[in-house]
């Protein structure tokens, strides 16, 4: 199965020194999945959510591992994979409502939009959200909805005011 390949690849990228004893395992919680079988968490964004998580972990590994480390913070931690899937939804919403139109137009090297552009925006969102979350110093993970809303509001304001100047490329 394709999703099994990608989920196992995600594990290897985020937990390179740990073998996963079996595909269905409580260890998935260590990278922020809710249950023993990660595929149940992808209902909302499906394969796109998984592709985004794998791309971030593969192409921007140091940022992904830093975010994973932050997600384990004893006070400000969050569910890494669940937040990542939620950020796929956010990126998709921003694309559909036209706020990313200028970014995609200005950053294309050809005339066609492709998944690479979307993946890079996702990586930017994850990295920036992680910073925003940690700076917010939430009382607990239940503050996610409010912090997500504040992050999205700030992002929408920036995209509306200066869409051509805003870089949505992750810092290397």
Secondary structure as UniProt FT lines:
FT   HELIX           2..14
FT   TURN            16..17
FT   HELIX           26..31
FT   HELIX           38..42
FT   TURN            43..45
FT   HELIX           46..59
FT   HELIX           61..71
FT   TURN            74..76
FT   HELIX           80..96
FT   TURN            97..100
FT   HELIX           101..106
FT   HELIX           115..136
FT   HELIX           141..143
FT   HELIX           144..161
FT   TURN            163..165
//
